[in-house]
Amino acid sequence: MKKSTVTPSDILLDAVVKGLDDVKGHDITIIDLSTVNSSIASHFVVAHGNSHTQVEALAASVEKVVYEVLDEKPLSVQGLRNGEWAILDYFDIIVHVFHQDARTRYGLEELWGDALISKFDSTHAEESEEV
């Protein structure tokens, strides 16, 4: 029987998603870049909020949960001041927290169409169908 191994990246990914879900991040999407040539990370995690305040709260929640679980801080946090698009760089996983309008405008998921994209379903507390 083959054992499944939980990697530090898996734990980080779970912590990021929990941080977003804890403060009601909308449309949490995981973009698996591990099979994409020359990608800058193994995963992008994308979510949005309905206000600048919620964007800030989502980013803060991710930082808090990741620190509690892994005692790790992001390498860089960008964009919090404008409340449109915050980026938290955890090296292997990059978190994009958008204001709803900015997410629609930039269409980040469409730019990575060759990657495996899955949606997080908070009602089941696990990843749901691939899109």
N, C-alpha and C positions, 0 to 999 in steps of 0.2 A: 504494500500500500504506500502510495506517495504522500508525504506530508506537505502541507502547504506552509510556506514560510512567510511570516509577517516581517517585512522590512521596515527600517526606520522611515523610509518614504511613505509606506502605507500608513504608519502611525501619524505622520505629519499630515497626510491627506485627510485622514479621518478627523484630526483636530481642526483643520481649516474648515472643513464642511460643518462640523459641530459649531464652530464659532459663528459661521454665517447663519446657520439654522437657529441658533439660540436667540438671535435678535431679528428673526423673520426675514432673512434675505430672500429675495424673490428669484425664481428660476435659476437655482444653483446648478451650474453646468460644469462637468469635468471633461477637459480636453486632454486625452492621452497622447502625448507627443513622443512617447518612447520609441515608436516605430518610424517617426518622421526623420529623414536625413537632415543633419545640421540644425536640429532644434536646439533652442537655448535652455530648455528645461525638460524634465520628464512629463510634467503636467502643468496646465493652466487650470485654475479654478475661477469661474466667472459667476458673478451674481450682481443683482442691482437692488437699489433702494428707491423709494418714491420721493425722497427729499435729500437735501444736502446733509441735514442732521442725521438721517438714517445711514447715508453713505459713511459718514464719520463713525457712527456707532457700529456698523458692520466691521469696518477696519479695526476698530478698537477691540471688538469682541474676538476677532481672529487672533490678534496679538495676545490677548489675555489667555485664551484657551490654549494656544500653542505653547505659551510660556508655562502654564500650569502643567501641561502634559509632558513637554519635552525640555523645559527649562531653556528654551531657544527663542531668540529675538530675530526679527527679519534683518537681512543684510542691509536693506534699504526700504524706505517708505517714501513714495512720491505721490503728489497730487492731492493731499488731504485738504489743503487750503482752499482749493477751488470747488470742492464738493461734487465735481462732475465725474472724475475717474481717479480712483486711488489704486496704487499698485504696491503690493507687499511682496518683496523678493526674498524667498526662503531658499534661494539657489536652485534646488531641485524642483521646487514647486513655486510658481508665481501666481499670486492671487490678484485678480482684477475686480474691483468693486466699483460699479458704475452708478450714476444717476440713471433712471430709466430712459430718459431722452437721449443721453449720451450713448448708452448701450445700443439703442436702435440705430443711431447715427453711424457709429463705428463698425458695427457688425463683426465683431472679433471672431465669433464662431464660424462665420462664412469664410474668413481668411484662412482658416485651418481646416478646410473641407476634407483634406486627405488624412486627417487624424480621426481616431475613434472618439466619438463624442457621446457622453451619457448624461442623463439628467438625474439629479438627486430628488427623491420623493420623500419628504419629511414624514408623511403618514406611515411609511414603512421603515423609516430610518435606515435606508440603504439605497444604493444606486438603482434606478429603474431602467426602463428600456433604452436601448441605444437609438440614436437618431441619425 
